[in-house]
Structures are given as structure tokens and as C-alpha cells.
Amino acid sequence: MTQQGVRWTVDQVLALTPDASSRKAGSKLGVAGPWSETGSSGEGAVWGLCKGSGSKPYQTLIDITGVTGNTGIAGVTAAAGPADGAGPACKCSCPSRKFPCKHALGLLLLWAGADGAVPDGEPPEWAEEWLSSRRKRAEDKRSSQAAPPASADPEAARRRAEKRAERVTAGVTELEQRLSDLLRSGTASAEQAGYGLWEETAARMVDAQAPGLAARVRELGSIPSSGPGWPVRLLEECALLHLLDQGWLHRDALPSGLAATVRARVGLPARPEGPPLRDRWLVLAQYDTADSKLTTRRVWLYGTDSGRTALLLSYGAAGRAPALALPVGLALDAELTGYPGARQLRADLGEQFGAPAPTAERPPGVRTDEAAARYGEALRHDPWLESWPVTLSEVIPAQADGAWQLADAGGGSALPVTPAAASGPGLWRLVALSGGAPLTVFGECGHQGFTPLTAWPRDAKETVPLC
């Protein structure tokens, strides 16, 4: 049984929105007017009928626990089945292909209001049918996981791995030659050659089955003529790319953790390994990044018992939200299994043992100078690391020389806010929350500064997402 009385906040519901238009449309439906026959159960189900443009209302149903099927928050229509993932799940009879759809968001907002608009009750027949099928799938999945795995051909797997390693080595050797040519001809030649040369090189890395190298080459190709100081940035990226190439070529001489990091940075697939860690995981932050081909969702978790910080990654096609969606500010009793690598943060979400629920636990904070030191220490184990998760305690957002920074309340040091974060709406929300008073902020500390993701005002219980 779940904690029936626990209702999410509006911010936690809106953190699940796939895009700005869904947030706007869902907010309009978060009132009682279009809804009828709403209800929620002690097993974590929320349901209702929403009046639409057609003659029949849309049947909307959410399983907020995610436990019964361990699937992500997913829309189910006549044309599409549920997407696998983790966290809450939903079903709606509307034709939308967004996950969650505006009706699911509206119903969650109505339920989060805790004003009696969604009373306790037993699910209707159409809702119980879906919930029962999810429970059955969960049982079948647990049974299949308990069964011994089918035997594989280790020799064939070894040959495939060796063949791919040979292709990657050939690609790395070619890339090293391209970097040498660039340095011999000078950085000015990169500006004259244009982006086409680097796109061709990236395509060669894809052919070599090294997608990680391809992504870094594309980033390098975007640096020439990108603004003042671009030659320095180009040399820095070339040095990091050269270091990664050399790490691959000499991977057998590296410590096991660093070798695993090199393989991951090159783009070789990896699987979580080791015993799962069960904990109450506080959902610290969730945000998406997108390119022309892929949407990547990052979810940061903090183990309230273990003190471990973990990163969940989920992917979706361009323009589509990934399946993984967890409510920021709540904690879930679940198992995580980590990926190989030196100080690797990435983990895989396993079995969940209850509905997400509030917790008074918060990650311990540090001063800004300690945050920078932690990032520096992490770079020793992963030189290609862009940032490191850190919680800052007792900091105040302030301006200095026209730029924003997070300054220690006691004075002495500060961290600059990254340019991307300084130009976004999250910064102004942080400033408003602070009002000149110290607060606790979780975010990512990197070579460009600090990106605030979540904040806890002093003496406040709620977690406030900033992204």
C-alpha cells in the first residue's frame, strides 16, 4: 500500500512536463471544471474523465507509484503502447503522443491541490483493468529476472569485442593524424577549413564505432570563429581529445577504473554491474538537453542513508520526451546499480518498493571553495568531466562586475554562475527565493562555473526546482 495522504506539490508535477506547451496546456486543465468521476486509491492510482472536443470524455489514469509495472510515465493510445522506463506511469484515451499528455498533467495538478477535488475511492472498471495488467506484467518481469539467464557464447562475444576494438583503434589513429595536421598548420587553418572537415572526421569516427569520439569532434569543429579567445579553447579541446586517444591506445596499462572511464568516453556500451544498493533516494533535479537526433534526460538522486549521489540517464528521439520521469523533491525507496568507471556517478534504477514520498533529509552542503576542490578531485579520475554534482550551503546570489555568482554568506569566496544558467529564468527564481538571505543550492560545478538546479530556502521544507 502507498501513502495515500501524500500529495505532490505543483512544482513536482510540472517537473514532469515534456515541454513548455504541455506545461501551459496542462495547467489550464488543472481545475475542476472539465473533470468528472475523479478519484484516487491507497494503491497509488489517480483517475478521472476529462471533457474534450468529442462526444466522449477522455479516460485518464495515473499510477503514481511506478511499482506495479516499473515503467516510465507513458501515454497509451490506440496507436501506441507504453514506453518502458521508471517512475510514474499514465494512460489516456486521447490521441496525443506526448508523455505525459496534457490531460494527465491536468489531473495530477488537480490531485496535487489537495482540496477535495480528487476524493479517495475505488478505481472504476476501466481503470482497474489497466492496473491489473500492470501488476501482472510486474509479476512476469520479476519471474523472468529470477530465472537463470540463457547461456551465451562467450567466445563469439569475445570475437565481436575484439573486432570493434580494432575498428576503434583505427579511428583513433586517424584522429591523431588529423590533430597533428592541425597543429602543424596552425589554428588559423581550422577557421579557413570550416565545419565540413570536422563533420567528415566525425562521420569517420561513427564508422569506427566510436560515437563518443564523434561527439567530441563535432564540438571541436564548432569552436573556430565562435568568439573571442576561440584559439585557446580549440587548443584545450584538442588536448583533451588527444588525451582520450592516448588513453584508448594505452588502456591496458591504465588502472581498471580509469580504463572503464576511457571506454565509456570513447562510446563503448557498458552495463551496470555489482550488487544493487537499496536506499531512500531523494530526487534532487531533472532536466533535458537535446540535439538534432536525441533528447537526453538527466535525473540526480541522493541516497539519504548511503550519502551517495547518483545520475540516471534516459533517452528519447528528437522532439520526444524520454520515458524516465521522477518527481523532484520526493524520495523513493528503490535499488540502484552503478556503472563501471572511476568515481562513476551513473546508475540504473531497479526495483522500487513504494510510492515516492516526502523526506526531511537533505544532502549536506559545502562552501564554494570546497565545491571547486571537489570538482578538481573528480578531474583526477576523469579528465574529460564537464561538471560535478555539489550542494552549496549558505550562499547568496549576487552580482559582481555585471556577472552573477553564488557567494558564501560568511564571505571569503564565491562561484560564478555559468553563462547558460545566468541567461535562463531559473536564476531569477533563485534570486527571488533568496531575497538577499542565504539558502542551500544543489547544482553542477564545472570549468565554466556553477549551474543551479534546485534550491531550499532557509527553514523551508519544500524543494524548489530551478530548471
N, C-alpha and C positions, 0 to 999 in steps of 0.2 A: 504494500500500500504506500502511496505517496503522501506527502504532507499537503493535504487538501487546502489548508488555510493559507499556504504560501502563494502570494501573487507577485508577479513580476512588476517592475516599475515600467513606466512609459519608455524610458531610455533603453532598458533592456530589450523591450520589444522592438523598438526602432533600430537597434543594432543588428537585427536580422534582415533588414531591408536590402534587397539586391541592388537598388539604385535609387536616385533621387525621385524619379517619377513614381516609383512604387511607394516610397515614403509618403509622398503627398497624397496619392490616391488612397492608401491605407488609412491615413489619418482622417480623411473625410468619412470613412466607414466605421471609425471608432466611436460611434454614438449609437444610441438605442434605436433611433428611427427606422433604419432599414432592416432591423433584425427581429426575428421571432423564434420561439421554441429554443431559446438558448439554454445551455446548462453546462455543468462541469461535474466530474466524478472524482471520488477519492483515489481512483487508479490513474489519475493524471490526464483524463480526456476532457477536451473543451469542444462544444459543438453548437451549431446554430444554423438557421435558414436566413439567407440574405436576399432581399428583393432586388432583382436586376431588371434589365430591359425586357426580358422574356416573360412568358406567362407563368413559368415555374421558378420558384426561388432557388438560389444556389445552395446546395448542401455543403457546408464547410465543417471540417473536423480536424482537430489538432491533438496529437499525443505529445504532451509537453515533456514526458519523461525520456522518450527515445529508447527506453529499456526494452520494450516489447519486441522491437524488431532491430534495434541498434542501427537504424537507417537515418540518414540526414533529413533535414527539413525539406520535404519534396512535395511538389504538386502532383496530383494524379488525375488525369483526364481520360477521356475515352481514347485519346490518341497516344498517351504516354504513360508508362509505368513509373513507379517510384525510383528515384535515384538513390544509390547506396551511399552512405556517409556516416555521420554520427551526430547525435543531438536530437532535438525535437523533430517530429515529422507531421506532415499535414496532408489532407486530401480535400479537394474542392471539385465540384462538378462544372466549374466554369472552364472556358476554353483557353485560359491564359497558360503560357508556357514559362512564366516566371515563378521562381521558387524562393520564398513563398509568394503566393498571389496576393492581390490587394484585399481580397475577402478574408484570407487567413490573418493578415496583418490587422485588419479592422476588428476581427473577432478577438484577437489577442489583446488589442488595446482596450476593447470594451471589458474584457475579463480582468485586465490589469487595474481598471478603475476601482474595483472592489466596492461598488456602490449598490450591489444587489441586482445589477442588470443581467448578470450571468449566475443564476442560482445553482445550488447543489442539487444533484438529482441522478437518475439512472439514464444511461445513454439510450436513445431510440434504436429501433431495429436496424436502420441503415448505418448507424454509427457502430453498433456492436458487431455487425458483420465484418467491418474493416478491422476493428480492434482485435477480434478473434483471429483473423487471418494473420495479423502481425504477430500475435502471440505464438501461433503455430509455426510461422517462419523462424521465430527466435528459437523455439524448441528444436526445430530441424537443424538450425545452424549450430546450436550447442552440441547436438548429437554428432553432426559431421565433424566438428572440431575435436570431439573426444575420440573419434575413430582413428586408428592408426593411418598415417598418410600412405598413399600409394607409392610403391617402390619406383625410383627413378634410376636412370642410367648415369651414374657418376662419371663414367669415362666420356660419354657424349657431352655432358655438361662441361667437363674439363676442356675438351677439344674446342667447344664453342667459345669458352672464355679465353683460351689462348689465341684463337683466330681474331677475336675482337681486340685483344691487347696488341696484336701485331698491326692491325689497322690503325689503332690509336697512336702507336709509336710512329708509324709512317706519317700520320697527320702532324704529330708534334715535331718531327724532324723537318717537315716542310715549313711549319710555322716558325721555327727557329731561324730558318733561312730567310724568311720574309722579314723578320725582325732585324736580322743582321744587315740585310739590304737597306732597310730604312735608316738604321744608324749610320751606315757608311755614306749614304746620300744626303743625310741631314733631315731634320724635322720639317724644313720648308717643303721638301718633296712630298710630304704627306698632304699638305694643303693643296698642292698642284695636282696630285693624282686623283683627289676626290674620293667620294664614298664607295664608288664602284669597285675599286681594288680590294677594299676590306670586305665588301659583301661577297666578292668572289672567294676570298680566303675563308670567310665564314662558311660558305657552301662546301668548300673542301673539307672543313672540319666536320660538318654534318655527314659527308660521305665517309669520313674516317670513324664515324660512330662516337664522336666526342662532342655532344651538344653543349656541354659546359664551356669548352673552349670556343665554340662557335658564338655563344652569347657574349663572351668577353671580347672577342674580336669585333663584333658589331658595336659594342660600347666604345672600343678604342677608335673605331672608324668615325664615330660621331664627335670626337674631340677636336680635330683640326678646324680652325676658324670659329670655334664655339665661344669666343670671348677673350678678354684679356687674360694672359697667363696660360693660354692653352698649350704652348710647347712644354711647359713644366708638367702639366697634367698628363700630356701624352707620354713623356718620359717615365713618369711614375707608373702609368698603366702598362707600358712596355716592360718595365722592370718586374712588375707583379706577374705578367704573363710569362716572361722568361723564367721566373722562379717556379711557376707552376709546371712549365715544360720540363725543367730540370728535375723537379720533384717526381714527375712521372718517369723520366728516364732512369732515375736512381731510386725508384720506390722500394726496391728490395733491400736497400741499405738504411731505410728510414725506420724509426720506431713504428710499431703496429698502428697506434692511434693516428699518427701523422700520415702514414701511408693510406689509411682508410679515408682521411680527410682529402688527400690528393685525388684519390679515385672518385670521391663524390664531387669535387670541384671540376674535374675533367668531364664528368657527366655519366659515369658508370652507375647503373642501378644498384641499390642496396636495399636490404630488408632489415626490419627491426630484429634485434637479437637480444638474448639474455632473458632472465626471469622478469615478468611484469611487476611493476610497482603499484600497489594499491594505495590510494590516498584520497583525501578530500581536496579536489583541485579547484582553486579559485580561478574563475575566468577573468583574466586581467584586461585583455584587449582583443579586438578582432577588426581587421581591416583588409581591403582588397587592393591589389595592384594589377594592372592589365597592360598587355601589348596587343599587337595585331592578331595574335594567334591564341592567346591563353589569358585566362583570369586566374590569379593566384590569391588564395585567401590564407592569411596568417592569423592564428589564434594563440595567444600567450596564456599559459597556465602557471599557477603557483601552488605547490603542494603544501598544505597548511601543516602537515605533520613532518614531512621529509625536508621541507625548506627548499625543494628543488624547483627550478624554473624550467618549463618545457615549452616547445613550439610544435604546434600541429599545422601541417600544410594540407591544403585541399585545392584541387584544380577544376576549372570549368572551361568550356570552349569560349572563344572571344564573344563578349556580349552576354554571356550566361553566368549567373552566379554559381559558385561551387556548391556542392551538396552540404558540406560541413557548415553548421551554424550553431553557436552556443551563446547563451545569454550572458552578457558581460555583467559582472558583479555578483553572480551566484556561484555556488560551489557544487561540484558533482562528485559523488563517491564512485570512483572508477579506477580501472587499471591502465597504466601506460607502459609501453615497451619502447626503449630507446634504440636509436640507430647507432651503428659503429662510427667511430671517429674521436679524435682528441677533443675533449670537452664539448662533445656534440650535444646540442640542445634539442634537436628534432626528435620527436617521439610519435608513436602510433597509438591512437585511442582504442582501447579494447573494451571489455565488458563494463557496463555501467550497472550500479547496484541500487539506484534510486533516482528520484527526481532532483533536478538542480534546486538548491535551497540556499537561503542567506547564511552567511557566516560572519562572525565578528573578527575573524583572522585577517590580517593584512601582511604583505611582505615587509620585512624590516627595511628601513630606509638608510641611506648613507649620505655623506656630504658630497658636494660636487667634485672635489679633488679626488676622493676615493672612487667615485664613479669613473673618472677618466683613467685612474690607475687600474681599475678592473678591466676596462676595455684594452688597455695596454698589455695586461697579463694575458688576456684571451688571444691577442695577436701573436703571442709566442707560440701558441698551439695551432693557430690558423691564420697565417699572414694575409689571407685574402678576405678576411672577415670585414664586412661593411660596418657592423654595429654590434652592440652587446646589450642585453636587457638589464636595466638598472632601475631601482626605485630610489628617488631622491626624497629626503625628509627635510621639512622646514625650509622650503625655498620660496622665493617671491619672484614672480615675473616682473622684469623691469627693463627699461631701455637704457642703452649706453652708446653714445656716438651714433644714434639713429638705428641701432640694431637691437633686437630683443635677446634677452638672456634670462637664465634662471639663477638667481643669486642666493647664496646661503643667508638665512635670516640673521645669523651672527656675524656676517661679513667675512671677508678674507678671500673668497673665491667664487667663481660663477662659471656656468657653462653656456655657450652661445646656443640659441635655438637655430636649427637647420633652416636654410632659406626656404625650403619647401613648406615646412611647418609654419614659419613666420608669415607666409602669404596665405595661409588657409584659415577657415573660420574657427578651427579648434583653438587657436591661440587666443582669440578674443573671448571665447568661452572660459578659457583658463584664467585670463585676466579678470573677468567678471566674477568668477568663483573666488579668486584670491581677495579682490578688493583691497589690495595692499597688505594683506595678512599672510603669514606663512601657510603653506599646505604641503601635502605629500603628493608626488607625481611619479607615475610609472611611465617608462618610455625606453627608447633605444639610443644609446650613447655611441657615437661613431666619429669618424675623422672629419665629418662636416658639422658636428655639433650634436645637440640633443633633440630628439623628436618626441614631444609629449604625446602620450596615447590615452592615459587615464589619470584622474585626479581624485583625491579625497580631501576636501576642505577640513580644517581643524574642527574636531568634535562632531563631525558629520558622519553618519552611518552609511550613507549611500555611496556607491561607486559611480563616478561620472565619466562616461566615455568621451573622448575628445576627437575621435576620428570616425 
